[in-house]
Amino acid sequence: MSDTKKLVLVVACALVDSDNRVLLAQRPEGKSLAGLWEFPGGKVELGETPELALVRELKEELGIDTKVSCLAPLTFASHTYDSFHLLMPLYVCRRYWGTPQPLEAQALKWVRPTKLRDYPMPPADEPLISHLIDLL
Ligand code: C5P
């Protein structure tokens, strides 16, 4: 069967603090899937590697600095939405500089891995949780 949906590449990050908690961001009003909680990140732009896209997104969304060498790939999500297919690698980052701030009006929450399922997430993100629980 042919599938004409385009492939969208989004990169996401499990930012982990010294207490082993993971940062979730709530998608703000006006965005698709508003109100759902997600791992910070965003679309990979033309000419970027996924890792550099994530370094950029973490700076833009949260005001923190990190380095490509501080990003460890964990797993990826592959999910078909109505109008596109999403491929989303998930990296784990424990080393970053600065305190995450909600620079895009998104709510932020540090969450223990076993509590991640209490936060409604986009369907693509949900299968990532068990990988984080296993790791953390
Ligand atoms: O964040 P952005 O809106 O650019 O992401 C594009 C699309 O990717 C979203 O509309 C959403 O369907 C999907 N997405 C997702 N999980 C994320 C980030 C984005 O399913 N953590």
Backbone and ligand atoms as CSV (ligand in chain L), in Angstrom:
chain,resi,resn,atom,element,x,y,z
A,1,MET,N,N,0.848,-1.197,0.000
A,1,MET,CA,C,0.000,0.000,0.000
A,1,MET,C,C,0.881,1.243,0.000
A,2,SER,N,N,0.588,2.214,-0.842
A,2,SER,CA,C,1.430,3.412,-0.850
A,2,SER,C,C,0.912,4.389,0.213
A,3,ASP,N,N,1.823,5.168,0.738
A,3,ASP,CA,C,1.488,6.102,1.802
A,3,ASP,C,C,2.104,7.436,1.435
A,4,THR,N,N,1.242,8.447,1.225
A,4,THR,CA,C,1.769,9.731,0.770
A,4,THR,C,C,2.004,10.698,1.924
A,5,LYS,N,N,1.809,10.236,3.153
A,5,LYS,CA,C,2.053,11.128,4.290
A,5,LYS,C,C,3.529,11.478,4.361
A,6,LYS,N,N,3.787,12.737,4.686
A,6,LYS,CA,C,5.206,13.094,4.769
A,6,LYS,C,C,5.783,12.685,6.114
A,7,LEU,N,N,7.084,12.518,6.113
A,7,LEU,CA,C,7.807,12.137,7.326
A,7,LEU,C,C,8.316,13.406,7.998
A,8,VAL,N,N,7.943,13.576,9.255
A,8,VAL,CA,C,8.400,14.747,10.017
A,8,VAL,C,C,9.391,14.269,11.062
A,9,LEU,N,N,10.522,14.941,11.120
A,9,LEU,CA,C,11.560,14.569,12.084
A,9,LEU,C,C,11.574,15.584,13.227
A,10,VAL,N,N,11.211,15.094,14.404
A,10,VAL,CA,C,11.211,15.911,15.626
A,10,VAL,C,C,12.203,15.246,16.572
A,11,VAL,N,N,12.923,16.038,17.341
A,11,VAL,CA,C,13.873,15.472,18.289
A,11,VAL,C,C,13.441,15.868,19.697
A,12,ALA,N,N,13.578,14.935,20.646
A,12,ALA,CA,C,13.098,15.199,22.002
A,12,ALA,C,C,14.165,14.833,23.022
A,13,CYS,N,N,14.020,15.416,24.201
A,13,CYS,CA,C,15.037,15.249,25.229
A,13,CYS,C,C,14.414,14.928,26.579
A,14,ALA,N,N,14.928,13.894,27.221
A,14,ALA,CA,C,14.621,13.681,28.637
A,14,ALA,C,C,15.742,14.376,29.407
A,15,LEU,N,N,15.420,15.546,29.915
A,15,LEU,CA,C,16.370,16.295,30.736
A,15,LEU,C,C,16.241,15.732,32.149
A,16,VAL,N,N,17.350,15.296,32.719
A,16,VAL,CA,C,17.294,14.615,34.020
A,16,VAL,C,C,18.054,15.453,35.040
A,17,ASP,N,N,17.424,15.695,36.204
A,17,ASP,CA,C,18.098,16.505,37.223
A,17,ASP,C,C,18.841,15.607,38.225
A,18,SER,N,N,19.472,16.231,39.211
A,18,SER,CA,C,20.314,15.467,40.137
A,18,SER,C,C,19.476,14.552,41.036
A,19,ASP,N,N,18.165,14.765,41.045
A,19,ASP,CA,C,17.231,13.926,41.800
A,19,ASP,C,C,16.630,12.821,40.939
A,20,ASN,N,N,17.156,12.687,39.725
A,20,ASN,CA,C,16.660,11.675,38.774
A,20,ASN,C,C,15.233,11.952,38.288
A,21,ARG,N,N,14.828,13.215,38.340
A,21,ARG,CA,C,13.516,13.575,37.809
A,21,ARG,C,C,13.685,14.042,36.361
A,22,VAL,N,N,12.588,13.961,35.614
A,22,VAL,CA,C,12.599,14.280,34.186
A,22,VAL,C,C,11.741,15.522,33.964
A,23,LEU,N,N,12.189,16.407,33.091
A,23,LEU,CA,C,11.427,17.636,32.843
A,23,LEU,C,C,10.374,17.412,31.752
A,24,LEU,N,N,9.123,17.754,32.083
A,24,LEU,CA,C,8.054,17.750,31.080
A,24,LEU,C,C,7.632,19.185,30.810
A,25,ALA,N,N,7.236,19.437,29.580
A,25,ALA,CA,C,6.723,20.754,29.187
A,25,ALA,C,C,5.315,20.561,28.661
A,26,GLN,N,N,4.447,21.500,29.011
A,26,GLN,CA,C,3.056,21.401,28.546
A,26,GLN,C,C,2.888,22.212,27.273
A,27,ARG,N,N,2.342,21.586,26.244
A,27,ARG,CA,C,2.160,22.302,24.975
A,27,ARG,C,C,1.154,23.441,25.181
A,28,PRO,N,N,1.570,24.682,24.841
A,28,PRO,CA,C,0.715,25.837,25.139
A,28,PRO,C,C,-0.476,25.955,24.205
A,29,GLU,N,N,-1.454,26.768,24.635
A,29,GLU,CA,C,-2.622,27.087,23.801
A,29,GLU,C,C,-2.137,27.604,22.453
A,30,GLY,N,N,-2.868,27.239,21.418
A,30,GLY,CA,C,-2.521,27.732,20.093
A,30,GLY,C,C,-1.668,26.757,19.308
A,31,LYS,N,N,-1.029,25.798,19.990
A,31,LYS,CA,C,-0.254,24.768,19.304
A,31,LYS,C,C,-1.136,23.538,19.141
A,32,SER,N,N,-0.787,22.667,18.202
A,32,SER,CA,C,-1.504,21.401,18.118
A,32,SER,C,C,-1.273,20.630,19.423
A,33,LEU,N,N,-2.213,19.810,19.787
A,33,LEU,CA,C,-2.107,18.982,21.001
A,33,LEU,C,C,-1.891,19.824,22.256
A,34,ALA,N,N,-2.481,21.039,22.268
A,34,ALA,CA,C,-2.323,21.952,23.407
A,34,ALA,C,C,-2.800,21.278,24.692
A,35,GLY,N,N,-2.064,21.516,25.765
A,35,GLY,CA,C,-2.430,20.971,27.066
A,35,GLY,C,C,-1.760,19.648,27.378
A,36,LEU,N,N,-1.282,18.951,26.335
A,36,LEU,CA,C,-0.594,17.683,26.589
A,36,LEU,C,C,0.848,17.957,27.006
A,37,TRP,N,N,1.402,17.018,27.755
A,37,TRP,CA,C,2.768,17.157,28.261
A,37,TRP,C,C,3.716,16.398,27.360
A,38,GLU,N,N,4.902,16.966,27.141
A,38,GLU,CA,C,5.848,16.328,26.230
A,38,GLU,C,C,7.268,16.493,26.748
A,39,PHE,N,N,8.147,15.719,26.146
A,39,PHE,CA,C,9.562,15.916,26.396
A,39,PHE,C,C,10.003,17.098,25.536
A,40,PRO,N,N,10.738,18.043,26.101
A,40,PRO,CA,C,11.130,19.230,25.316
A,40,PRO,C,C,11.882,18.844,24.048
A,41,GLY,N,N,11.750,19.681,23.048
A,41,GLY,CA,C,12.431,19.431,21.765
A,41,GLY,C,C,11.680,20.133,20.664
A,42,GLY,N,N,11.866,19.675,19.449
A,42,GLY,CA,C,11.167,20.290,18.331
A,42,GLY,C,C,11.669,19.763,17.003
A,43,LYS,N,N,11.200,20.406,15.953
A,43,LYS,CA,C,11.501,19.943,14.593
A,43,LYS,C,C,12.981,20.133,14.249
A,44,VAL,N,N,13.535,19.173,13.541
A,44,VAL,CA,C,14.893,19.298,13.011
A,44,VAL,C,C,14.796,20.117,11.728
A,45,GLU,N,N,15.564,21.193,11.648
A,45,GLU,CA,C,15.498,22.057,10.473
A,45,GLU,C,C,16.502,21.600,9.418
A,46,LEU,N,N,16.238,22.056,8.196
A,46,LEU,CA,C,17.089,21.672,7.073
A,46,LEU,C,C,18.548,22.009,7.388
A,47,GLY,N,N,19.425,21.051,7.178
A,47,GLY,CA,C,20.857,21.301,7.378
A,47,GLY,C,C,21.341,21.026,8.791
A,48,GLU,N,N,20.414,20.706,9.707
A,48,GLU,CA,C,20.808,20.422,11.090
A,48,GLU,C,C,20.922,18.917,11.328
A,49,THR,N,N,21.819,18.550,12.209
A,49,THR,CA,C,21.774,17.183,12.731
A,49,THR,C,C,20.723,17.167,13.855
A,50,PRO,N,N,20.181,15.998,14.194
A,50,PRO,CA,C,19.234,15.944,15.308
A,50,PRO,C,C,19.845,16.490,16.596
A,51,GLU,N,N,21.104,16.193,16.831
A,51,GLU,CA,C,21.736,16.632,18.084
A,51,GLU,C,C,21.860,18.156,18.134
A,52,LEU,N,N,22.256,18.761,17.015
A,52,LEU,CA,C,22.371,20.229,17.018
A,52,LEU,C,C,20.995,20.882,17.111
A,53,ALA,N,N,20.012,20.245,16.501
A,53,ALA,CA,C,18.638,20.767,16.620
A,53,ALA,C,C,18.203,20.758,18.083
A,54,LEU,N,N,18.560,19.711,18.793
A,54,LEU,CA,C,18.153,19.623,20.200
A,54,LEU,C,C,18.892,20.664,21.051
A,55,VAL,N,N,20.165,20.843,20.807
A,55,VAL,CA,C,20.911,21.888,21.533
A,55,VAL,C,C,20.232,23.241,21.295
A,56,ARG,N,N,19.845,23.508,20.047
A,56,ARG,CA,C,19.179,24.775,19.711
A,56,ARG,C,C,17.820,24.880,20.396
A,57,GLU,N,N,17.024,23.829,20.319
A,57,GLU,CA,C,15.680,23.870,20.910
A,57,GLU,C,C,15.738,24.053,22.430
A,58,LEU,N,N,16.678,23.414,23.077
A,58,LEU,CA,C,16.773,23.537,24.537
A,58,LEU,C,C,17.128,24.969,24.929
A,59,LYS,N,N,17.940,25.602,24.096
A,59,LYS,CA,C,18.269,27.013,24.351
A,59,LYS,C,C,17.041,27.905,24.103
A,60,GLU,N,N,16.358,27.677,22.982
A,60,GLU,CA,C,15.213,28.528,22.623
A,60,GLU,C,C,14.045,28.352,23.590
A,61,GLU,N,N,13.746,27.108,23.961
A,61,GLU,CA,C,12.543,26.830,24.768
A,61,GLU,C,C,12.780,26.994,26.256
A,62,LEU,N,N,14.005,26.664,26.701
A,62,LEU,CA,C,14.252,26.586,28.148
A,62,LEU,C,C,15.376,27.495,28.614
A,63,GLY,N,N,16.128,28.055,27.682
A,63,GLY,CA,C,17.221,28.950,28.049
A,63,GLY,C,C,18.425,28.241,28.645
A,64,ILE,N,N,18.526,26.936,28.428
A,64,ILE,CA,C,19.689,26.224,28.968
A,64,ILE,C,C,20.690,25.913,27.851
A,65,ASP,N,N,21.939,25.741,28.266
A,65,ASP,CA,C,23.002,25.374,27.322
A,65,ASP,C,C,23.406,23.932,27.572
A,66,THR,N,N,23.610,23.220,26.475
A,66,THR,CA,C,24.217,21.897,26.593
A,66,THR,C,C,25.076,21.665,25.358
A,67,LYS,N,N,25.692,20.477,25.290
A,67,LYS,CA,C,26.585,20.186,24.173
A,67,LYS,C,C,26.171,18.860,23.548
A,68,VAL,N,N,26.499,18.691,22.291
A,68,VAL,CA,C,26.177,17.440,21.599
A,68,VAL,C,C,26.727,16.255,22.390
A,69,SER,N,N,27.905,16.403,22.970
A,69,SER,CA,C,28.524,15.288,23.703
A,69,SER,C,C,27.786,14.957,25.001
A,70,CYS,N,N,26.855,15.820,25.423
A,70,CYS,CA,C,26.070,15.569,26.641
A,70,CYS,C,C,24.737,14.891,26.324
A,71,LEU,N,N,24.496,14.587,25.056
A,71,LEU,CA,C,23.217,13.984,24.646
A,71,LEU,C,C,23.422,12.499,24.349
A,72,ALA,N,N,22.737,11.646,25.084
A,72,ALA,CA,C,22.854,10.197,24.868
A,72,ALA,C,C,21.565,9.680,24.244
A,73,PRO,N,N,21.657,9.088,23.041
A,73,PRO,CA,C,20.431,8.561,22.427
A,73,PRO,C,C,19.886,7.386,23.233
A,74,LEU,N,N,18.563,7.364,23.447
A,74,LEU,CA,C,17.968,6.275,24.236
A,74,LEU,C,C,17.088,5.380,23.376
A,75,THR,N,N,16.159,5.993,22.660
A,75,THR,CA,C,15.227,5.212,21.834
A,75,THR,C,C,14.576,6.191,20.862
A,76,PHE,N,N,13.572,5.731,20.130
A,76,PHE,CA,C,12.870,6.680,19.266
A,76,PHE,C,C,11.401,6.312,19.200
A,77,ALA,N,N,10.590,7.318,18.883
A,77,ALA,CA,C,9.171,7.098,18.645
A,77,ALA,C,C,8.935,7.121,17.141
A,78,SER,N,N,8.036,6.263,16.692
A,78,SER,CA,C,7.631,6.240,15.290
A,78,SER,C,C,6.119,6.133,15.306
A,79,HIS,N,N,5.455,7.216,14.924
A,79,HIS,CA,C,4.000,7.261,15.097
A,79,HIS,C,C,3.333,7.915,13.896
A,80,THR,N,N,2.227,7.326,13.451
A,80,THR,CA,C,1.496,7.887,12.323
A,80,THR,C,C,0.310,8.703,12.830
A,81,TYR,N,N,0.352,10.011,12.563
A,81,TYR,CA,C,-0.782,10.891,12.828
A,81,TYR,C,C,-1.632,10.942,11.565
A,82,ASP,N,N,-2.781,11.650,11.638
A,82,ASP,CA,C,-3.679,11.713,10.475
A,82,ASP,C,C,-2.966,12.232,9.240
A,83,SER,N,N,-2.149,13.269,9.409
A,83,SER,CA,C,-1.614,13.927,8.214
A,83,SER,C,C,-0.109,13.778,8.015
A,84,PHE,N,N,0.580,13.098,8.903
A,84,PHE,CA,C,2.021,12.893,8.703
A,84,PHE,C,C,2.513,11.736,9.561
A,85,HIS,N,N,3.686,11.269,9.228
A,85,HIS,CA,C,4.327,10.261,10.063
A,85,HIS,C,C,5.439,10.951,10.849
A,86,LEU,N,N,5.482,10.695,12.137
A,86,LEU,CA,C,6.469,11.345,13.003
A,86,LEU,C,C,7.562,10.350,13.395
A,87,LEU,N,N,8.787,10.767,13.194
A,87,LEU,CA,C,9.933,10.013,13.692
A,87,LEU,C,C,10.611,10.898,14.723
A,88,MET,N,N,10.752,10.395,15.953
A,88,MET,CA,C,11.226,11.261,17.028
A,88,MET,C,C,12.243,10.534,17.915
A,89,PRO,N,N,13.540,10.764,17.643
A,89,PRO,CA,C,14.551,10.217,18.550
A,89,PRO,C,C,14.462,10.890,19.914
A,90,LEU,N,N,14.683,10.096,20.962
A,90,LEU,CA,C,14.700,10.631,22.327
A,90,LEU,C,C,16.124,10.515,22.884
A,91,TYR,N,N,16.652,11.638,23.301
A,91,TYR,CA,C,17.985,11.678,23.924
A,91,TYR,C,C,17.814,11.924,25.418
A,92,VAL,N,N,18.784,11.462,26.183
A,92,VAL,CA,C,18.831,11.756,27.614
A,92,VAL,C,C,19.966,12.741,27.849
A,93,CYS,N,N,19.677,13.774,28.638
A,93,CYS,CA,C,20.697,14.795,28.926
A,93,CYS,C,C,20.728,15.034,30.436
A,94,ARG,N,N,21.870,14.742,31.032
A,94,ARG,CA,C,22.037,14.980,32.473
A,94,ARG,C,C,22.954,16.161,32.736
A,95,ARG,N,N,23.631,16.644,31.698
A,95,ARG,CA,C,24.614,17.708,31.900
A,95,ARG,C,C,24.216,18.909,31.051
A,96,TYR,N,N,23.868,19.979,31.738
A,96,TYR,CA,C,23.465,21.196,31.049
A,96,TYR,C,C,23.756,22.353,31.983
A,97,TRP,N,N,23.738,23.555,31.435
A,97,TRP,CA,C,24.089,24.746,32.197
A,97,TRP,C,C,22.900,25.703,32.205
A,98,GLY,N,N,22.572,26.189,33.400
A,98,GLY,CA,C,21.426,27.084,33.537
A,98,GLY,C,C,20.242,26.346,34.132
A,99,THR,N,N,19.227,27.110,34.479
A,99,THR,CA,C,17.996,26.554,35.044
A,99,THR,C,C,16.892,26.674,34.000
A,100,PRO,N,N,16.227,25.555,33.678
A,100,PRO,CA,C,15.175,25.632,32.657
A,100,PRO,C,C,14.098,26.656,33.012
A,101,GLN,N,N,13.784,27.491,32.061
A,101,GLN,CA,C,12.730,28.501,32.229
A,101,GLN,C,C,11.710,28.342,31.097
A,102,PRO,N,N,10.455,28.683,31.387
A,102,PRO,CA,C,9.411,28.519,30.357
A,102,PRO,C,C,9.413,29.681,29.362
A,103,LEU,N,N,10.359,29.696,28.447
A,103,LEU,CA,C,10.517,30.847,27.552
A,103,LEU,C,C,9.440,30.930,26.479
A,104,GLU,N,N,8.670,29.848,26.303
A,104,GLU,CA,C,7.613,29.873,25.282
A,104,GLU,C,C,6.238,29.727,25.935
A,105,ALA,N,N,6.120,30.244,27.155
A,105,ALA,CA,C,4.844,30.267,27.894
A,105,ALA,C,C,4.316,28.870,28.191
A,106,GLN,N,N,5.188,27.895,28.173
A,106,GLN,CA,C,4.759,26.525,28.473
A,106,GLN,C,C,4.950,26.259,29.974
A,107,ALA,N,N,4.041,25.494,30.569
A,107,ALA,CA,C,4.261,25.074,31.952
A,107,ALA,C,C,5.353,24.012,31.957
A,108,LEU,N,N,6.162,24.019,33.020
A,108,LEU,CA,C,7.236,23.031,33.150
A,108,LEU,C,C,7.045,22.269,34.445
A,109,LYS,N,N,7.428,21.015,34.444
A,109,LYS,CA,C,7.271,20.215,35.659
A,109,LYS,C,C,8.361,19.143,35.706
A,110,TRP,N,N,9.043,19.049,36.860
A,110,TRP,CA,C,10.007,17.950,37.076
A,110,TRP,C,C,9.231,16.768,37.648
A,111,VAL,N,N,9.360,15.628,37.011
A,111,VAL,CA,C,8.501,14.488,37.334
A,111,VAL,C,C,9.356,13.233,37.561
A,112,ARG,N,N,9.019,12.489,38.621
A,112,ARG,CA,C,9.716,11.209,38.838
A,112,ARG,C,C,9.315,10.240,37.727
A,113,PRO,N,N,10.262,9.413,37.259
A,113,PRO,CA,C,9.952,8.527,36.118
A,113,PRO,C,C,8.678,7.707,36.333
A,114,THR,N,N,8.479,7.190,37.533
A,114,THR,CA,C,7.292,6.340,37.759
A,114,THR,C,C,5.996,7.147,37.764
A,115,LYS,N,N,6.090,8.471,37.787
A,115,LYS,CA,C,4.889,9.318,37.770
A,115,LYS,C,C,4.591,9.885,36.374
A,116,LEU,N,N,5.457,9.578,35.398
A,116,LEU,CA,C,5.294,10.185,34.072
A,116,LEU,C,C,3.933,9.850,33.460
A,117,ARG,N,N,3.410,8.671,33.779
A,117,ARG,CA,C,2.127,8.264,33.172
A,117,ARG,C,C,0.947,9.064,33.715
A,118,ASP,N,N,1.167,9.842,34.778
A,118,ASP,CA,C,0.084,10.680,35.313
A,118,ASP,C,C,-0.168,11.916,34.441
A,119,TYR,N,N,0.728,12.165,33.485
A,119,TYR,CA,C,0.635,13.381,32.659
A,119,TYR,C,C,0.220,12.991,31.248
A,120,PRO,N,N,-0.953,13.463,30.789
A,120,PRO,CA,C,-1.384,13.095,29.431
A,120,PRO,C,C,-0.405,13.606,28.375
A,121,MET,N,N,-0.001,12.720,27.494
A,121,MET,CA,C,1.027,13.036,26.482
A,121,MET,C,C,0.513,12.772,25.078
A,122,PRO,N,N,1.160,13.364,24.067
A,122,PRO,CA,C,0.819,12.990,22.689
A,122,PRO,C,C,1.054,11.488,22.516
A,123,PRO,N,N,0.266,10.848,21.659
A,123,PRO,CA,C,0.391,9.388,21.526
A,123,PRO,C,C,1.790,8.936,21.125
A,124,ALA,N,N,2.520,9.775,20.412
A,124,ALA,CA,C,3.876,9.386,20.006
A,124,ALA,C,C,4.811,9.282,21.207
A,125,ASP,N,N,4.562,10.084,22.218
A,125,ASP,CA,C,5.487,10.159,23.360
A,125,ASP,C,C,5.276,9.040,24.378
A,126,GLU,N,N,4.048,8.558,24.466
A,126,GLU,CA,C,3.723,7.607,25.541
A,126,GLU,C,C,4.617,6.359,25.560
A,127,PRO,N,N,4.908,5.737,24.403
A,127,PRO,CA,C,5.734,4.523,24.453
A,127,PRO,C,C,7.172,4.778,24.933
A,128,LEU,N,N,7.558,6.034,24.995
A,128,LEU,CA,C,8.932,6.349,25.425
A,128,LEU,C,C,9.087,6.190,26.937
A,129,ILE,N,N,7.975,6.273,27.660
A,129,ILE,CA,C,8.045,6.308,29.127
A,129,ILE,C,C,8.682,5.043,29.698
A,130,SER,N,N,8.296,3.892,29.181
A,130,SER,CA,C,8.820,2.646,29.764
A,130,SER,C,C,10.343,2.568,29.594
A,131,HIS,N,N,10.857,3.123,28.514
A,131,HIS,CA,C,12.320,3.140,28.316
A,131,HIS,C,C,12.989,3.997,29.383
A,132,LEU,N,N,12.344,5.101,29.722
A,132,LEU,CA,C,12.920,5.981,30.752
A,132,LEU,C,C,12.848,5.333,32.126
A,133,ILE,N,N,11.739,4.669,32.399
A,133,ILE,CA,C,11.614,3.994,33.701
A,133,ILE,C,C,12.704,2.920,33.828
A,134,ASP,N,N,12.934,2.179,32.755
A,134,ASP,CA,C,13.987,1.151,32.782
A,134,ASP,C,C,15.359,1.769,33.020
A,135,LEU,N,N,15.589,2.913,32.399
A,135,LEU,CA,C,16.918,3.550,32.497
A,135,LEU,C,C,17.135,4.201,33.849
A,136,LEU,N,N,16.100,4.884,34.341
A,136,LEU,CA,C,16.287,5.738,35.522
A,136,LEU,C,C,15.865,5.026,36.804
L,1,C5P,O1,O,6.330,20.801,18.383
L,1,C5P,P1,P,5.795,20.852,16.984
L,1,C5P,O2,O,4.373,21.349,16.942
L,1,C5P,O3,O,6.703,21.532,16.027
L,1,C5P,O4,O,5.757,19.323,16.515
L,1,C5P,C1,C,5.174,18.936,15.297
L,1,C5P,C2,C,4.195,17.809,15.551
L,1,C5P,O5,O,4.880,16.663,16.078
L,1,C5P,C3,C,3.133,18.131,16.591
L,1,C5P,O6,O,2.015,18.694,15.981
L,1,C5P,C4,C,2.800,16.789,17.188
L,1,C5P,O7,O,1.811,16.154,16.407
L,1,C5P,C5,C,4.086,16.003,17.050
L,1,C5P,N1,N,4.834,15.926,18.314
L,1,C5P,C6,C,4.619,14.847,19.165
L,1,C5P,N2,N,5.335,14.761,20.337
L,1,C5P,C7,C,6.228,15.722,20.663
L,1,C5P,C8,C,6.455,16.813,19.814
L,1,C5P,C9,C,5.738,16.887,18.643
L,1,C5P,O8,O,3.815,13.978,18.870
L,1,C5P,N3,N,6.920,15.597,21.804
